[in-house]
Amino acid sequence: MMAASASHAPRPDRVSIPHPIPYQGSKRRLAPQIQRCLPAGIDRFYEPFAGSAAMSLYMAQHKLARRFVIADCLPPMIELWQTIVERPEQIASAYARLWSGQQQADENYYYRIRDRYNRLQDPTDLLYLICRCVKNSIRFNSAGQFTQSVDRRRLGTRPDGMSRSLAGASMLLQGRSEFRCGDWRDTTADACGQDFIYLDPPYMGTTIGRDKRYRQQLPQADLVTGLEHYNRQGLRFAVSYDGLTGTRVYGPPLPVTLGLRQLLIDAGWSTQATLHGRSERTYESLYLSPFSGQPSVQGDRGHRCCEPASP
């Protein structure tokens, strides 16, 4: 009987994890694969490009780290996360008022909220904008103002679903998390041997041009310099950075001089390629530091080591 019960227990990576912030590029779907490549025995788990904090939520759900440092260069994002974790009812009520207001308003409601956010930087306004904008794909202009348009096909996450996600995220992270705003090198400056830093920096192509996916510019040279510093400190870290679809490569790979182990995470079939009549899979690179030990799934540089992501 015990064996039968165990066989029907849900797999750890099938457990529903609350994700209150929908975010294009979030590692929510890839988190189980990424985690299998990380070492055990983590004290503090740092996520300095937090965004939706998908990896921190996954690690907290499965009790794979004792404490969490959630950081970002965007102050309203960190204020939003701190409110989610420490006062989930407050943010749930504020979001419900925003969401309900759009049902009776004219078609410019979203843009009035966007203008208000750009003036006041209110974190609840930011949450609403992320939920309603096109493809949950945030965009900022050179002045740091939110510029993405509204997705008129949907109204965004409903208040009841948002409330559940906020409460779940708070339950996972409350009392175990610290929130920091600033440059990634500063927000991880106190990391030490038993800690682990997971970096999901923007690709070079998303931080240039008039409308950027992220407000922070991150040239690859600056990233490499920071990772070299991590190596000199003997820190354990992983970086999600470049990738490929079919034969098309996205972004230059990190240099071999860093001594990182590169693994390719299978991100599934490319939607864009399918629309053009091609069957191509997308892979995202995960670079592991020399001090990370052996991942649970082995692979040399460039080896496609991880199983396909669940749909």
Secondary structure by P-SEA (a helix, b strand, c coil): caaaaaaacccccccbbbbccccccccccaaaaaaaaccccccbbbbcccccaaaaaaaaaaccccbbbbbcccaaaaaaaaaaaccaaaaaaaaaaaaaaaaacccaaaaaaaaaaaacccaaaaaaaaacccccbbbbcccccbbbbbccccccccaaaaaaaaaaaaaaccccccccccccccccccccccbbbbbbcccccccccccccccccccaaaaaaaaaaaaaacccccccccccccccccccccccccbbbbbbbbccccaaaaaaccbbbbbbbbbbccccccccccccccccccccccc
